Amino acid sequence: MKEFSFRLEQVKRWRETEVSLQESRLAAAAAKVAEIRGAIEGRRGELDRAQLSGNIDGGDLRVYADFRLRTESRIRDLEGQAVAAQRAAALEMGRLVEANRKMKLIENLKKRALTAWTREFERELAAFADEAFLNRYNH
């Protein structure tokens, strides 16, 4: 009997590559979300640390108010970017799930083919053993 070969082996390798690429894309999307969240926390920390003390005049209050407005505006922008980045990460996660599903399908096909090949191999081996036994018995 011939050696086992899976005719979809190249497809299986492609699916494995596809999963690996998708994992990389998901990791990049997750890193982007983390980066944006870190920037938001940094800006919030700047707001928390910003204090007016000592002799405060109208100019100081105006500068402080402008700083707060710019920082709060930047936080809102970053929060919008974070929502978009989370959507992108969710999309990449969906693509990874689909790529894993396709790879699992190919793996299941290979498993079935190997099982069928093994069953046929064992059947042929048993037939050969029976024939060898009968030949020895007859001689």
N, C-alpha and C positions, 0 to 999 in steps of 0.2 A: 504494500500500500504506500502511496506517496505521502510525503511529509505534509503536515498541516500548514496551510497558508490561508490567510484571511484576505480576500480580494478587495476589501475596503480599508486595508491598513493605511494607505495614503490619506484617505478621508479621515480616518481616526487621528492621524498625526496632525492634519489640518485643524480638526476640531480642538485638539489639545492646544495648538498654537493660538487658536481663536480665544479659548478660555484664558490663556495666559495674557494675551493682549488686553482682554476685557478686564481682567484683574488689575492690570497696570493702569488702565483708564479709570477704573473705580478708585484706586488708591490716589491718583492725581486729583480726582474730583473731591474726594474726602479731605485731602490735604488743603485744597483751595477753601473748602468750608471752614476748616480749622484755622487757616490763616486769616480769613475774614473775621471769624469770631474772636480771634486774638486781637485783631485791630480794633474791634468794637470795645472789647474789655480795656484795651489800652486807652482809648479815647474816654471811656467812662472813668477810668482811673485819673486821667488828667483833670476831668471835671471835679472829681472828689477832692483832689489835692489843691486845686486852685482856691486860694483864700485871699481875702483882703484884710489887712491888719494895719494898725497904726493910724496915722493921719490920712484919711481918705478924702479926696476931693472929687469933684464932678468928673474930671478927666479920668481918674482911676476907675470910677464906676462905669464910665462909657467904654473904656478899654475892656473891662471885665465883662460887661454885657455883650460886647461884640465877640469876645472870645467864646462866651457861652453859646451864643447864637451860631457861630461858625462850627463849634465842636458838636453841638446838638444836630445841626444840619448834616455834618459829616457822619455822625452816628446813624441818622436815618438813611443816608445813602448807603452806608455799609450794611445796614440791616436789609435793605432792598437787594443788595448784591448777595447777601447771605441766603436770602430766600431763593434767588435765582440759582445760586450754587448748590443749594440743597435739592432743588428740582433736577438739576443736571446730574447730581450724584444718584438720585432716585432712578433717573432714566438709565444711567450706567449700571445700576444694580439690576434693573429689569433685563438689560441686555446680557449681563453676566448670568443671570438665572436661565435665560433662554439658551445661551451658549453651553452652559452646563447640562441642560436638558438634552440638547442635540448630541453632546459628547456621550452622555449616559446611554442614549439610544444606540449609538454605534457600538459602545462597549457591550451592551446587551446582545446586539446582533453577533458580535464576535464570540461572546460566551455561548450563545446557542449554536453557532457554527462549530465551535470547538467540542461542545457536547455531542453534536451529531457525528463529527469526525471520530471522536473517541469511541462512541457506540459502534460505528461501522468498523473501526480498527479492531475493537475487541471481538466483534462478530467474525471478522475475517481471521483473526488469530485463533479463535475457538474452532473455526472450520478447518484451518490448517492443522491444528493440534489433533482434531478428530481424524483427519485424513492420514496424518503421520502415524497415529496409533493403529488405524486399520491396516495400513501398509505393513507395519511391524507385526501385527497380529496374524496377518495372512502369510507372512514369510516365516 
